[in-house]
Amino acid sequence: MGFTIGGTRSIREIRSGARRRGRSSDWIAVAEYTGLWGWDVVPGARAAAGACSCGDTDCAAPGAHPLSFGSAVRAGATLDEATETWAEMPGAAVMLPVGGAFDVVEVAEAAGRHALVRLERMGIPVGPVTATPDGRAQFFVAPGSAAELPSLLYRMAWDDADLDLHALGPGTYITAPPSDRGGLGPVRWLRSPALDSATTPPAARLLIGTLAYVAHRSRAQAVPDTP
């Protein structure tokens, strides 16, 4: 993994340099993701008034999928490389492929916020976490976690529970801040990337117990008692 935006520039230097050149927040994000965190970035569709920018009138996921055209920006790209590539795709959403540098475990945002507080209080390492405009919290975890999730839930006796907890692995993509997803609003960071957590996300086994407990508790509280 290369962190090669002009060598070892800090995030502040990247942002100030981008502002001087008149670059948008999307370009800054792309440069940070590829150059600092070692993530590939792909251009994604955007949605407006229910229509997807991909041009397909029957699009199944308006504004929430990668574009079939346009170039990916690979991990380790320099600031100029990232800017030049992204300039060819004005208006594209910033999307990250899952399954290479990280997998994702997602829960409802309210449950994710509670779990994040618990995990940090317990001193458990947590990677980046996003909040989507449709109410999901997405925890970045080590690659391979999606395939491992069923066995983890089984070993922790959560396999029979009706949990709103899902894993995303290879072949899936998430929309990254500050881009809009599905025309619903921007994706936000609940926990921003840091050098250690972004480049080496935690193993899912460290988080699943807490995430499953909070997801189960949240669902139980949401279901009204029947007389």
C-alpha positions as CSV (number, residue, x, y, z in Angstrom):
1,M,0.0,0.0,0.0
2,G,1.5,3.3,-1.0
3,F,0.9,6.7,0.7
4,T,2.5,8.8,-2.0
5,I,0.7,12.1,-2.3
6,G,3.9,14.1,-2.9
7,G,5.7,11.8,-0.5
8,T,4.3,12.0,3.0
9,R,2.1,15.1,3.0
10,S,-0.4,15.5,5.9
11,I,-4.1,15.7,5.3
12,R,-3.9,19.5,6.0
13,E,-1.3,20.0,3.3
14,I,-3.4,18.0,0.8
15,R,-6.5,20.0,1.5
16,S,-4.7,23.4,1.4
17,G,-3.0,22.4,-1.9
18,A,-6.3,21.4,-3.3
19,R,-8.0,24.6,-2.3
20,R,-5.2,26.6,-3.9
21,R,-5.8,24.8,-7.2
22,G,-9.6,25.3,-6.9
23,R,-10.4,21.6,-6.5
24,S,-13.7,20.4,-5.1
25,S,-14.2,18.4,-1.9
26,D,-14.7,15.2,-4.0
27,W,-11.3,15.6,-5.5
28,I,-9.8,16.1,-2.1
29,A,-11.5,13.0,-0.8
30,V,-10.3,10.9,-3.7
31,A,-6.7,12.1,-3.2
32,E,-6.9,11.3,0.5
33,Y,-8.5,7.9,0.0
34,T,-6.1,6.7,-2.6
35,G,-2.9,8.5,-1.4
36,L,-3.2,8.3,2.4
37,W,-5.4,5.3,3.2
38,G,-4.5,3.0,0.3
39,W,-8.0,2.5,-1.0
40,D,-9.1,2.3,-4.7
41,V,-11.8,4.7,-5.7
42,V,-14.3,4.2,-8.5
43,P,-16.7,6.8,-10.0
44,G,-20.3,6.3,-9.1
45,A,-23.7,7.4,-10.4
46,R,-25.8,10.1,-8.8
47,A,-29.5,10.5,-8.7
48,A,-31.8,13.5,-9.0
49,A,-35.6,13.5,-9.0
50,G,-35.5,9.7,-9.0
51,A,-33.4,9.5,-12.2
52,C,-30.0,8.0,-12.3
53,S,-27.0,9.6,-14.0
54,C,-26.1,6.3,-15.6
55,G,-28.9,7.0,-18.2
56,D,-30.8,3.7,-17.6
57,T,-34.4,4.7,-17.1
58,D,-35.0,1.3,-15.4
59,C,-32.0,1.5,-13.1
60,A,-32.5,-0.7,-10.1
61,A,-30.3,1.4,-7.8
62,P,-30.4,5.1,-8.9
63,G,-27.4,6.9,-7.6
64,A,-26.1,4.0,-5.7
65,H,-23.9,2.0,-8.0
66,P,-20.6,2.4,-9.9
67,L,-20.6,3.8,-13.4
68,S,-19.8,1.4,-16.2
69,F,-17.6,4.0,-17.8
70,G,-14.8,6.1,-16.3
71,S,-11.5,5.2,-14.8
72,A,-10.8,4.0,-11.3
73,V,-8.2,5.9,-9.2
74,R,-5.8,3.3,-7.8
75,A,-4.4,3.2,-4.3
76,G,-1.1,5.1,-4.1
77,A,-2.1,7.7,-6.7
78,T,-0.4,11.1,-6.4
79,L,-2.4,14.2,-5.9
80,D,-2.0,15.2,-9.5
81,E,-2.9,11.7,-10.8
82,A,-6.0,11.6,-8.7
83,T,-7.1,15.1,-9.7
84,E,-6.5,14.5,-13.4
85,T,-8.4,11.2,-13.5
86,W,-11.3,12.5,-11.5
87,A,-11.6,15.7,-13.6
88,E,-12.6,13.4,-16.5
89,M,-15.7,12.4,-14.5
90,P,-17.3,15.6,-13.3
91,G,-20.2,15.0,-10.9
92,A,-19.4,11.4,-10.3
93,A,-20.0,10.1,-6.8
94,V,-17.0,8.8,-4.8
95,M,-17.3,5.0,-4.3
96,L,-15.1,2.5,-2.7
97,P,-14.8,-1.2,-3.7
98,V,-15.3,-3.6,-0.8
99,G,-13.3,-6.8,-0.4
100,G,-9.8,-5.5,-1.2
101,A,-8.5,-3.2,1.6
102,F,-11.5,-3.8,3.8
103,D,-14.9,-5.5,4.2
104,V,-17.9,-3.8,5.8
105,V,-20.3,-4.8,8.6
106,E,-23.4,-2.7,8.7
107,V,-26.3,-2.1,11.1
108,A,-29.0,0.5,11.6
109,E,-27.4,3.8,12.3
110,A,-28.9,4.2,15.8
111,A,-27.5,0.8,16.8
112,G,-24.2,1.6,15.2
113,R,-23.9,4.8,17.2
114,H,-24.6,2.9,20.5
115,A,-22.1,0.2,19.5
116,L,-19.4,2.7,18.7
117,V,-19.7,4.2,22.1
118,R,-19.5,0.8,23.8
119,L,-16.6,-0.3,21.7
120,E,-14.6,2.8,22.4
121,R,-15.3,2.7,26.1
122,M,-14.0,-0.9,26.2
123,G,-10.9,0.1,24.3
124,I,-11.6,-2.1,21.4
125,P,-9.9,-0.9,18.2
126,V,-12.4,0.4,15.7
127,G,-11.8,1.3,12.1
128,P,-13.6,4.0,10.0
129,V,-17.4,4.1,10.3
130,T,-19.8,5.8,7.9
131,A,-23.4,6.8,8.2
132,T,-25.6,6.6,5.1
133,P,-28.6,8.9,4.4
134,D,-30.8,5.8,4.5
135,G,-29.9,5.2,8.1
136,R,-27.2,2.6,8.0
137,A,-23.9,2.6,9.9
138,Q,-21.0,0.9,8.1
139,F,-18.0,-0.4,10.0
140,F,-14.8,-1.0,8.1
141,V,-13.3,-4.4,9.1
142,A,-10.5,-6.6,7.8
143,P,-10.8,-8.2,4.4
144,G,-12.4,-11.6,4.5
145,S,-14.8,-10.7,7.3
146,A,-17.9,-11.0,5.1
147,A,-17.2,-14.7,4.5
148,E,-16.4,-15.2,8.2
149,L,-19.5,-13.6,9.6
150,P,-21.9,-16.6,9.6
151,S,-19.4,-18.7,11.6
152,L,-18.7,-15.8,14.0
153,L,-22.4,-15.4,14.7
154,Y,-22.7,-19.2,15.2
155,R,-19.8,-19.3,17.6
156,M,-21.2,-16.4,19.6
157,A,-24.7,-18.0,19.6
158,W,-26.2,-15.1,17.6
159,D,-26.9,-17.3,14.5
160,D,-30.6,-17.9,15.4
161,A,-31.3,-14.3,16.3
162,D,-33.3,-12.0,14.0
163,L,-30.5,-9.4,13.6
164,D,-30.4,-6.3,11.4
165,L,-26.7,-7.0,10.8
166,H,-25.2,-7.6,7.4
167,A,-21.7,-7.9,5.9
168,L,-20.5,-6.6,2.5
169,G,-17.6,-8.3,0.8
170,P,-16.0,-8.6,-2.7
171,G,-18.1,-7.4,-5.6
172,T,-19.9,-4.7,-3.6
173,Y,-19.3,-1.0,-3.3
174,I,-20.1,1.7,-0.8
175,T,-20.6,5.4,-1.4
176,A,-17.9,7.4,0.6
177,P,-18.2,10.8,2.2
178,P,-18.8,13.5,1.0
179,S,-20.8,12.0,-1.9
180,D,-24.6,11.8,-2.1
181,R,-26.2,8.3,-2.2
182,G,-29.3,7.6,-4.0
183,G,-30.4,11.2,-4.1
184,L,-31.1,11.0,-0.3
185,G,-28.2,13.1,0.9
186,P,-24.5,12.8,1.7
187,V,-22.7,10.0,3.4
188,R,-21.0,11.1,6.6
189,W,-18.2,9.8,8.8
190,L,-19.3,8.6,12.3
191,R,-15.6,7.8,12.9
192,S,-13.1,9.3,10.4
193,P,-10.2,7.3,9.0
194,A,-6.9,7.4,10.9
195,L,-3.6,6.0,9.7
196,D,-3.7,2.8,11.9
197,S,-7.4,2.0,11.6
198,A,-7.7,2.8,7.8
199,T,-4.7,0.8,6.7
200,T,-5.2,-2.1,9.1
201,P,-9.0,-2.3,9.9
202,P,-9.9,-4.5,12.9
203,A,-10.9,-8.2,12.6
204,A,-14.6,-8.6,12.6
205,R,-14.5,-10.9,15.6
206,L,-13.5,-7.9,17.8
207,L,-16.7,-6.0,16.9
208,I,-19.3,-8.6,16.2
209,G,-20.3,-9.5,19.8
210,T,-21.1,-5.8,20.6
211,L,-22.7,-5.1,17.2
212,A,-24.9,-8.2,17.5
213,Y,-25.9,-7.4,21.0
214,V,-26.8,-3.8,20.3
215,A,-28.6,-4.7,17.0
216,H,-30.7,-7.3,18.9
217,R,-31.5,-5.0,21.7
218,S,-32.5,-2.2,19.3
219,R,-34.8,-4.5,17.4
220,A,-36.4,-5.9,20.6
221,Q,-37.1,-2.4,21.8
222,A,-38.6,-1.4,18.5
223,V,-41.1,-4.3,18.6
224,P,-44.2,-3.4,20.6
225,D,-45.6,-5.8,23.1
226,T,-48.7,-7.6,22.0
227,P,-51.6,-7.9,24.4
